[in-house]
């Protein structure tokens, strides 16, 4: 991950990492958190708890995420961050990372990109909750998780993925009851689309999963494999019914776009041939 690489050049993240057991809160809603956390491995659920005890999972933080970012200092956290699996994190004191960012424009740009990606994913989650039925919501979430972990669309039947999630977690992320999630997963299994049991996701029919999730399927070759697995289009419709748009932002990790070759002065906007003459 670009942020991890940039920070690793400054400090040894691996040597300073700490292991956090599953079920542990990195911080809780209402706490003033003096620390940023770089997630090196594991799954962390970001959630909000209401006064009546109900819980809404806002997002799942995966390796590469930076947690604890706030708009202002000493502001109580609006959400909690709980480890769903054993996690390895590097904890930065807030003042230390702030100083590093002030002196590292590249890192500042990468953090801005992560924040934009997180915001776009939050908007996609909002649309998923507001516009799709239970079957579509679950398919959309499962496909999102697959893409975020594997970095491509599923391209062959029978692929499996271990997820440290329960049906309760899926319900808390999608605003569905446990019973509704269980019934809908059973329908997806009976339709031979996906099977989710014992925290293992099996994708039985990749094209059918994309359709159920509202993603336009790429073309297939004769063996029913994706001939273009990176063709990622959503099925949002324009006024004339045509399919428009791209894969929801925030599903794919940031790419390292740092140039390795030296930049020629002739490529910079400051250079003017007329001035050179």
C-alpha positions as CSV (number, residue, x, y, z in Angstrom):
1,X,0.0,0.0,0.0
2,X,1.4,3.5,-0.9
3,X,0.8,5.0,2.6
4,X,2.4,2.0,4.2
5,X,5.4,2.3,1.9
6,X,5.8,6.0,2.6
7,X,5.6,5.5,6.3
8,X,7.9,2.5,6.2
9,X,10.6,4.8,4.7
10,X,10.3,7.0,7.8
11,X,9.9,4.4,10.6
12,X,10.0,0.6,10.9
13,X,6.3,-0.2,11.0
14,X,6.9,-3.9,11.4
15,X,9.3,-3.7,14.3
16,X,7.0,-1.3,16.2
17,X,3.7,-3.1,15.4
18,X,1.6,-4.5,18.2
19,X,-0.8,-7.4,18.1
20,X,-4.4,-6.7,19.1
21,X,-6.7,-9.6,20.0
22,X,-10.1,-10.0,18.3
23,X,-12.8,-8.2,20.2
24,X,-10.5,-5.4,21.3
25,X,-11.4,-1.8,20.7
26,X,-8.7,0.4,19.3
27,X,-10.9,3.3,20.5
28,X,-14.5,3.8,21.4
29,X,-17.2,6.2,20.4
30,X,-17.0,9.3,22.6
31,X,-13.3,8.8,23.4
32,X,-10.7,11.5,22.7
33,X,-8.2,9.4,20.8
34,X,-4.6,10.8,20.9
35,X,-3.4,8.1,18.5
36,X,-3.5,7.3,14.8
37,X,-3.4,3.6,13.8
38,X,-1.9,2.1,10.7
39,X,-3.6,-1.3,10.0
40,X,-0.9,-3.8,8.9
41,X,-3.1,-6.9,9.0
42,X,-6.5,-8.0,10.2
43,X,-10.1,-6.7,10.0
44,X,-11.5,-3.8,12.0
45,X,-15.2,-2.8,12.1
46,X,-16.0,0.9,12.4
47,X,-19.4,1.2,14.1
48,X,-21.8,3.6,15.8
49,X,-23.8,2.7,18.8
50,X,-27.2,4.4,19.4
51,X,-28.8,5.1,22.8
52,X,-31.2,2.1,22.4
53,X,-28.2,-0.2,22.0
54,X,-28.6,-0.8,18.3
55,X,-25.3,-0.9,16.3
56,X,-24.6,0.2,12.8
57,X,-21.4,-0.9,11.1
58,X,-20.2,2.0,9.0
59,X,-17.2,0.2,7.2
60,X,-14.7,-2.6,7.5
61,X,-11.1,-1.3,7.8
62,X,-8.6,-3.6,6.0
63,X,-4.8,-3.6,5.9
64,X,-3.4,-0.3,4.7
65,X,-6.1,1.8,6.4
66,X,-5.2,4.7,8.7
67,X,-7.6,5.1,11.5
68,X,-8.2,7.9,14.1
69,X,-8.2,10.8,11.7
70,X,-10.3,13.7,12.9
71,X,-11.3,17.1,11.5
72,X,-10.2,18.8,14.7
73,X,-7.9,18.0,17.7
74,X,-9.4,16.7,21.0
75,X,-12.8,16.0,19.4
76,X,-14.5,12.8,20.7
77,X,-14.6,10.0,18.2
78,X,-18.0,9.6,16.5
79,X,-17.5,5.9,16.1
80,X,-15.8,2.9,17.6
81,X,-13.0,0.7,16.0
82,X,-13.3,-3.0,17.1
83,X,-11.0,-5.8,15.9
84,X,-13.0,-8.5,14.2
85,X,-9.9,-10.7,13.9
86,X,-6.4,-10.6,15.4
87,X,-4.9,-7.4,14.0
88,X,-1.5,-5.9,13.8
89,X,-1.4,-2.2,14.0
90,X,1.2,0.5,14.4
91,X,0.2,3.3,16.7
92,X,1.4,6.8,16.0
93,X,1.0,9.5,18.6
94,X,-1.1,12.2,17.0
95,X,1.5,15.0,17.4
96,X,4.2,12.8,15.9
97,X,2.3,11.9,12.7
98,X,1.1,15.4,12.3
99,X,4.7,16.6,12.3
100,X,5.7,13.9,9.8
101,X,2.8,14.9,7.4
102,X,3.7,18.6,7.7
103,X,7.2,17.7,6.4
104,X,6.2,15.1,3.8
105,X,3.9,16.4,1.1
106,X,3.7,13.0,-0.6
107,X,2.3,11.5,2.5
108,X,-0.2,14.3,2.9
109,X,-1.4,13.7,-0.7
110,X,-1.8,9.9,0.0
111,X,-3.8,10.6,3.2
112,X,-6.1,13.0,1.3
113,X,-6.6,10.2,-1.3
114,X,-7.5,7.7,1.4
115,X,-10.0,10.1,3.0
116,X,-11.6,10.7,-0.4
117,X,-11.7,6.9,-1.0
118,X,-13.3,6.3,2.4
119,X,-15.8,9.1,1.8
120,X,-16.8,7.6,-1.6
121,X,-17.2,4.2,-0.1
122,X,-19.4,5.7,2.6
123,X,-21.6,7.3,-0.1
124,X,-21.8,3.9,-1.9
125,X,-22.9,2.2,1.4
126,X,-25.6,4.9,1.8
127,X,-26.9,4.3,-1.7
128,X,-26.8,0.5,-1.0
129,X,-28.9,0.9,2.1
130,X,-31.4,3.4,0.6
131,X,-32.0,2.0,-2.9
132,X,-31.6,-1.8,-2.8
133,X,-33.5,-4.7,-1.3
134,X,-32.0,-7.2,1.1
135,X,-30.8,-9.6,-1.7
136,X,-29.1,-6.8,-3.6
137,X,-27.6,-5.2,-0.5
138,X,-26.0,-8.5,0.6
139,X,-24.7,-9.3,-2.9
140,X,-23.3,-5.8,-3.2
141,X,-21.5,-6.0,0.2
142,X,-20.0,-9.5,-0.5
143,X,-18.8,-8.4,-3.9
144,X,-17.3,-5.2,-2.4
145,X,-15.4,-7.2,0.2
146,X,-14.1,-9.7,-2.4
147,X,-12.9,-6.9,-4.7
148,X,-11.2,-5.0,-1.9
149,X,-9.3,-8.1,-0.8
150,X,-8.5,-9.7,-4.2
151,X,-8.3,-6.4,-6.2
152,X,-10.2,-7.8,-9.1
153,X,-13.7,-9.1,-9.9
154,X,-14.3,-12.8,-9.3
155,X,-13.6,-14.6,-12.6
156,X,-14.2,-18.3,-12.0
157,X,-16.8,-20.4,-10.2
158,X,-16.0,-22.0,-6.9
159,X,-13.6,-19.3,-5.5
160,X,-13.6,-19.1,-1.7
161,X,-12.7,-16.4,0.7
162,X,-12.4,-16.6,4.5
163,X,-14.2,-13.7,6.2
164,X,-14.1,-13.0,9.9
165,X,-17.8,-12.0,9.7
166,X,-21.0,-13.4,11.2
167,X,-24.5,-13.0,9.8
168,X,-24.9,-10.5,12.7
169,X,-22.1,-8.3,11.3
170,X,-23.7,-8.4,7.8
171,X,-27.0,-7.3,9.4
172,X,-25.4,-4.5,11.3
173,X,-23.7,-3.3,8.1
174,X,-26.8,-3.4,6.0
175,X,-29.6,-2.5,8.4
176,X,-31.1,-6.0,8.4
177,X,-32.1,-8.4,11.1
178,X,-30.3,-11.6,11.7
179,X,-33.4,-13.6,10.5
180,X,-33.6,-11.5,7.3
181,X,-29.9,-12.0,6.6
182,X,-30.1,-15.7,7.2
183,X,-33.2,-16.1,4.9
184,X,-31.6,-14.0,2.1
185,X,-28.3,-15.9,2.2
186,X,-30.4,-19.1,1.9
187,X,-32.0,-17.7,-1.2
188,X,-28.7,-16.8,-2.7
189,X,-27.5,-20.3,-2.0
190,X,-30.6,-21.9,-3.5
191,X,-30.2,-19.7,-6.6
192,X,-26.6,-21.1,-6.8
193,X,-25.0,-17.6,-6.6
194,X,-23.0,-17.6,-3.4
195,X,-22.7,-19.8,-0.3
196,X,-21.7,-18.2,3.1
197,X,-21.2,-20.6,5.9
198,X,-18.7,-21.0,8.8
199,X,-17.3,-17.6,7.9
200,X,-16.3,-18.8,4.4
201,X,-17.7,-17.2,1.3
202,X,-17.9,-19.4,-1.9
203,X,-18.8,-17.7,-5.1
204,X,-20.7,-20.2,-7.1
205,X,-21.7,-18.1,-10.1
206,X,-19.6,-14.9,-10.5
207,X,-21.8,-13.3,-13.3
208,X,-25.0,-13.9,-11.3
209,X,-23.3,-12.3,-8.2
210,X,-22.4,-9.2,-10.3
211,X,-25.9,-9.0,-11.6
212,X,-27.4,-9.3,-8.1
213,X,-25.0,-6.7,-6.8
214,X,-25.9,-4.2,-9.6
215,X,-22.6,-4.5,-11.4
216,X,-22.5,-5.0,-15.2
217,X,-20.8,-8.3,-16.1
218,X,-17.8,-8.2,-18.4
219,X,-17.8,-10.4,-21.4
220,X,-17.0,-14.2,-21.1
221,X,-15.0,-16.6,-23.2
222,X,-16.1,-20.1,-24.0
223,X,-15.0,-21.5,-20.6
224,X,-17.3,-19.0,-18.8
225,X,-14.3,-17.1,-17.4
226,X,-14.1,-13.4,-17.5
227,X,-12.1,-12.4,-20.6
228,X,-11.7,-8.9,-19.1
229,X,-11.8,-9.2,-15.3
230,X,-10.9,-5.5,-14.9
231,X,-13.8,-4.2,-16.9
232,X,-15.7,-2.8,-14.0
233,X,-19.0,-1.0,-14.8
234,X,-22.1,-0.4,-12.6
235,X,-25.6,-0.8,-13.8
236,X,-26.9,2.6,-12.9
237,X,-29.2,3.7,-15.7
238,X,-29.3,6.9,-17.6
239,X,-32.6,8.5,-18.8
240,X,-32.5,6.4,-22.0
241,X,-31.9,3.2,-20.1
242,X,-28.2,2.9,-21.1
243,X,-25.8,1.6,-18.5
244,X,-23.4,4.2,-17.1
245,X,-20.8,4.8,-14.4
246,X,-17.9,2.9,-13.0
247,X,-17.2,0.5,-10.2
248,X,-18.0,2.3,-6.9
249,X,-15.0,4.4,-5.8
250,X,-13.2,3.1,-2.7
251,X,-13.4,-0.6,-3.7
252,X,-9.9,-0.8,-5.2
253,X,-6.8,0.2,-3.2
254,X,-4.8,3.2,-4.2
255,X,-2.1,2.6,-6.8
256,X,1.5,3.8,-6.3
257,X,1.8,6.4,-9.0
258,X,5.2,7.6,-7.9
259,X,7.5,8.0,-10.8
260,X,10.7,6.0,-10.6
261,X,12.4,7.8,-13.5
262,X,13.8,11.3,-13.0
263,X,11.5,14.0,-14.3
264,X,13.0,16.0,-17.2
265,X,12.9,19.8,-16.7
266,X,11.3,20.0,-20.1
267,X,8.2,18.2,-18.7
268,X,7.6,20.7,-16.0
269,X,5.1,23.6,-16.5
270,X,7.6,26.1,-15.2
271,X,9.9,25.4,-18.2
272,X,9.4,27.7,-21.2
273,X,11.3,27.2,-24.4
274,X,10.9,30.9,-25.1
275,X,12.6,31.8,-21.8
276,X,15.3,29.2,-22.4
277,X,16.0,30.9,-25.8
